[in-house]
Amino acid sequence: MGRVALVTGGTRGIGAAISLALKAAGHRVAVTYAGNDEAAARFRAESGIAVYKWSVADYEACAAGAKRVEAELGPIEILVNNAGITRDAPFHRMTREQWDEVIRTNLDGLFNMTHPIWPGMRERKFGRIVNISSINGQKGQFGQVNYSASKAGDLGFTKALAQEGAKFGITVNAVCPGYIETDMVRAVDPKIVAEKIVPQIPVGRLGTAEEIARCVLFLVSEEAGFITGSTISANGGMYMI
Ligand code: CAA
């Protein structure tokens, strides 16, 4: 059954793979992005998917954006909170700005984007929300106190909201990707990736964005209605929980 799906940070990396998979499954998809106009234009041209520009760190922009998507595509029934950023630094060198930026996008972003959509899902007695957290929210990561805190927060958000949505037919789940071949991981010093990260992945390679998209596709399916408040860890065996 085709439904209206909104994917934040959906024009690149994991978000783009999720958007394409949702479209291929017959859903009507809208994606947001915040900064990279060139990548967004390319994605729109290649995929034919509706692209909107706003920052998930801005509550008013999320509320207005959700309203616009619903006017153009219909009520949002699937929400994938995927938008996320890194500002890595060891804690003693981490600035207040690096902390704030990451928390505002990766954690406040879930509140900002979900809150305006939630009442409609409750009224219609159906919703599928998937939050893209991270292995580093589960295990912590050197150089990512801000990111790990935000991604661990996403898991708390998921479990609490799942309890509130359950009797309204709304499921809220999380996916924790490990290290995936995306711009975010490519931004890490290749020496660190090769020498410190890949050797810790039992399957011996980075994951692909499509492997994460398949997890999301499963969680938003009609058949996944009994799964809520759960976390799928897709990390090549790097951290087992
Ligand atoms: N554990 C323990 N010590 C570590 C360490 C680790 N994992 N990583 C680095 N160190 C140590 C180094 O050995 C070094 O020690 P010495 O000075 O005694 O030699 C010290 O910390 C400083 O390390 P760097 O030289 O790397 O310091 P830097 O300031 O140049 O860089 C950093 C710091 C930016 C945090 C860098 O270490 C880094 O990029 N680390 C990788 C962080 C990471 O994994 N980010 C994930 C991005 S992808 C993502 O986030 C997606 C997702 O969800 C998985």
Boltz pocket constraint, residues with backbone or C-beta under 6 A from the ligand:
constraints:
  - pocket:
      binder: B
      contacts: [[A, 86], [A, 88], [A, 89], [A, 90], [A, 133], [A, 134], [A, 135], [A, 136], [A, 141], [A, 142], [A, 143], [A, 144], [A, 147], [A, 177], [A, 178], [A, 179], [A, 180], [A, 184], [A, 185], [A, 188], [A, 189], [A, 192], [A, 196]]
      max_distance: 6.0
